[in-house]
Amino acid sequence: MSGDSDCTRTSPSAGSASDTELLPARPKYVCTLSPELVTKAREELQEKPEWRLRDVQALRDMVCKDYPYLGTCLDDAFLLRFLRARKFDYDRALQLLVNYHTCRRSWPEVFNNLKPSAIKPVLESGFVTVLPRLDPEGRHVVCIRPDRWTPSNYPITENIRAIYLTLEKLIQSEETQVNGIVILADYKGVSLSKASHFGPFVAKKVIGILQDGFPIRIKAVNIINEPRIFKGIFAIIKPFLKEKIANRFFLHGCDLNSLHQNIPPVILPEEYGGTAGKLDISAWNELLLASEEDFLHDFSQLLLPCDSSPHDTLVSGDADEKQCDDSLRGMKPQLYYCY
């Protein structure tokens, strides 16, 4: 079931044995999930351990048949991310994989030279980090603090690169693939001039990637200390959000008690009324920067061949997108393109 006879074993144009491209054996998948998470994956994601490798092979075969030049990694562990993110629906997992690559090649400002060392200034600013402790559901909490960004130092795309690499690191964990993540965004001190950098163009692209172009389950987005201007920011974002995701946004204002209803104080730093000590960004920064070689290796497998051309459209799997009202009809379709 490891897929030794897949489309990466030989060149698509191979006409003789001399043209055969011998590749190293694919790593054998070993499940690292606890018995409890195996059960959770079965119940929530329709993942059956006895069928897991069969499902991976089915997705691999679909890639080879429909997108032979996609230039994707076809390892079991990599493809499992997409199956889990789409509850083992083959068609939706395939579309997510294609979207993932479409986005990576169509926004060069974000994806060119994407590696931890390239976004070190963003990490050192504390714009994005991951809290040391998991929440009661076993989910990592990604903390984003826009006030730490000085626009004159670097463009907003550098912040997006840092968030993307953070998610790429987190999704390597099978536990995260099953449990998902929680986002905590602190908008304290965000001014109108800073908010203006996050316009409709950037909003569409970022939300398009997170909803339809990246294999991660975002279970909650907690907004704290949002100023009045955030209503304007959210007005830009909301038309592009699916109802399921929109319902996972929680606006707490300055009410820490409200925040603690969603994220318990025991895992929060003192800055958010927690008991986990001062917010320390160094541990996550060190972990991410130490992963430089891993990222270079992983991303090297995702290079798109120059003659390949997967669909440019970023497609949503939900049919109810057709129900959007006329006022959004002109903007909605643009969500599904990574320009």
Backbone hydrogen bonds, N-H to C=O, Kabsch-Sander energy under -0.5 kcal/mol:
donor,donor_aa,acceptor,acceptor_aa,energy
6,D,3,G,-0.8
9,R,6,D,-1.6
14,A,11,S,-2.3
19,D,16,S,-1.5
20,T,17,A,-1.2
22,L,20,T,-0.8
23,L,21,E,-0.5
38,V,34,S,-2.4
39,T,35,P,-1.9
40,K,36,E,-2.1
41,A,37,L,-2.9
42,R,38,V,-1.8
43,E,39,T,-2.3
44,E,40,K,-3.1
45,L,41,A,-1.7
46,Q,42,R,-0.6
47,E,41,A,-1.9
48,K,46,Q,-0.7
51,W,48,K,-2.1
52,R,48,K,-0.9
52,R,49,P,-0.6
55,D,51,W,-2.6
56,V,52,R,-2.2
57,Q,53,L,-2.3
58,A,54,R,-2.1
59,L,55,D,-2.1
60,R,56,V,-2.6
61,D,57,Q,-2.7
62,M,58,A,-1.8
63,V,59,L,-2.2
64,C,60,R,-2.4
65,K,61,D,-2.1
66,D,62,M,-3.0
67,Y,63,V,-2.5
70,L,67,Y,-1.8
79,L,75,D,-2.4
80,L,76,D,-2.2
81,R,77,A,-0.9
81,R,78,F,-0.8
82,F,78,F,-0.7
82,F,79,L,-0.6
83,L,79,L,-1.7
84,R,80,L,-2.8
85,A,81,R,-1.8
86,R,82,F,-0.9
87,K,84,R,-1.4
88,F,83,L,-3.7
89,D,86,R,-1.7
90,Y,88,F,-0.8
93,A,89,D,-2.6
94,L,90,Y,-2.6
95,Q,91,D,-2.2
96,L,92,R,-2.2
97,L,93,A,-2.1
98,V,94,L,-2.3
99,N,95,Q,-2.8
100,Y,96,L,-2.5
101,H,97,L,-1.7
102,T,98,V,-2.7
103,C,99,N,-2.7
104,R,100,Y,-1.6
105,R,101,H,-1.9
106,S,102,T,-1.0
107,W,103,C,-0.7
110,V,107,W,-1.7
111,F,107,W,-2.1
112,N,108,P,-2.1
114,L,111,F,-1.0
115,K,113,N,-0.9
118,A,115,K,-1.2
119,I,115,K,-0.7
119,I,116,P,-1.3
120,K,117,S,-1.0
123,L,119,I,-2.0
124,E,120,K,-2.7
125,S,121,P,-1.3
126,G,122,V,-0.8
126,G,123,L,-1.0
127,F,122,V,-1.3
129,T,143,C,-2.2
131,L,141,V,-2.5
135,D,139,R,-2.4
138,G,135,D,-2.6
140,H,180,G,-0.6
142,V,140,H,-0.6
142,V,182,V,-2.9
143,C,129,T,-2.7
143,C,141,V,-0.6
144,I,142,V,-0.6
144,I,184,L,-2.8
145,R,127,F,-3.1
147,D,186,D,-0.6
148,R,145,R,-2.1
149,W,146,P,-1.9
153,N,150,T,-2.6
154,Y,150,T,-0.9
158,E,155,P,-1.6
159,N,155,P,-0.6
159,N,156,I,-0.7
160,I,156,I,-1.6
161,R,157,T,-2.2
162,A,158,E,-1.9
163,I,159,N,-2.2
164,Y,160,I,-2.6
165,L,161,R,-2.4
166,T,162,A,-2.0
167,L,163,I,-2.3
168,E,164,Y,-2.5
169,K,165,L,-2.3
170,L,166,T,-2.3
171,I,167,L,-2.6
172,Q,168,E,-0.5
172,Q,169,K,-0.9
173,S,170,L,-1.8
177,Q,173,S,-1.8
178,V,174,E,-1.7
179,N,175,E,-3.1
180,G,176,T,-2.6
181,I,217,R,-2.5
182,V,140,H,-2.5
183,I,220,A,-2.8
184,L,142,V,-3.2
185,A,183,I,-0.5
185,A,222,N,-3.1
186,D,144,I,-2.8
186,D,184,L,-0.6
187,Y,185,A,-0.7
187,Y,224,I,-2.5
190,V,187,Y,-1.8
191,S,189,G,-0.6
195,A,191,S,-2.5
196,S,192,L,-1.7
197,H,194,K,-1.3
198,F,195,A,-1.7
199,G,197,H,-1.1
203,A,199,G,-2.8
204,K,200,P,-2.8
205,K,201,F,-1.6
206,V,202,V,-2.8
207,I,203,A,-2.6
208,G,204,K,-2.2
209,I,205,K,-2.1
210,L,206,V,-2.5
211,Q,207,I,-2.6
212,D,208,G,-2.3
213,G,209,I,-2.2
216,I,214,F,-2.0
218,I,216,I,-0.7
219,K,181,I,-2.6
219,K,217,R,-0.8
220,A,181,I,-0.7
221,V,248,R,-2.8
222,N,183,I,-3.4
223,I,221,V,-0.6
223,I,250,F,-3.1
224,I,185,A,-2.7
224,I,222,N,-0.5
225,N,253,G,-3.8
230,F,227,P,-1.6
231,K,228,R,-1.6
232,G,228,R,-0.5
232,G,229,I,-0.9
233,I,229,I,-1.7
234,F,230,F,-3.5
235,A,231,K,-1.6
236,I,232,G,-1.2
237,I,233,I,-1.9
238,K,234,F,-3.2
240,F,237,I,-2.0
241,L,238,K,-1.8
246,A,242,K,-3.0
247,N,243,E,-2.1
248,R,245,I,-1.8
249,F,246,A,-1.5
250,F,221,V,-2.8
252,H,223,I,-2.9
252,H,250,F,-0.7
255,D,252,H,-2.0
256,L,254,C,-1.1
259,L,255,D,-1.6
260,H,256,L,-2.6
261,Q,257,N,-0.7
261,Q,258,S,-0.9
262,N,258,S,-0.5
262,N,259,L,-1.6
263,I,259,L,-2.7
267,I,264,P,-1.8
268,L,264,P,-0.6
268,L,265,P,-0.8
270,E,277,G,-2.2
272,Y,269,P,-1.8
273,G,270,E,-2.1
274,G,269,P,-2.2
275,T,265,P,-2.4
276,A,268,L,-2.4
281,I,279,L,-0.6
285,N,281,I,-2.1
286,E,282,S,-2.7
287,L,283,A,-2.0
288,L,284,W,-2.7
289,L,285,N,-2.7
290,A,286,E,-1.9
291,S,288,L,-1.3
292,E,289,L,-1.2
295,F,291,S,-2.4
296,L,292,E,-2.4
297,H,293,E,-2.2
298,D,294,D,-2.9
299,F,295,F,-3.2
300,S,296,L,-1.2
301,Q,297,H,-0.7
301,Q,298,D,-1.1
302,L,299,F,-1.6
303,L,300,S,-0.7
308,S,305,P,-1.7
314,L,336,Y,-6.2
315,V,313,T,-0.9
319,A,317,G,-0.6
321,E,318,D,-1.3
322,K,319,A,-1.8
323,Q,320,D,-1.8
324,C,321,E,-1.4
328,L,325,D,-1.6
329,R,325,D,-0.7
329,R,326,D,-0.6
331,M,328,L,-1.1
332,K,328,L,-3.0
334,Q,331,M,-1.0
335,L,331,M,-0.7
335,L,332,K,-1.9
336,Y,332,K,-0.6
336,Y,333,P,-1.1
337,Y,334,Q,-1.5
338,C,312,D,-0.8
339,Y,337,Y,-0.8
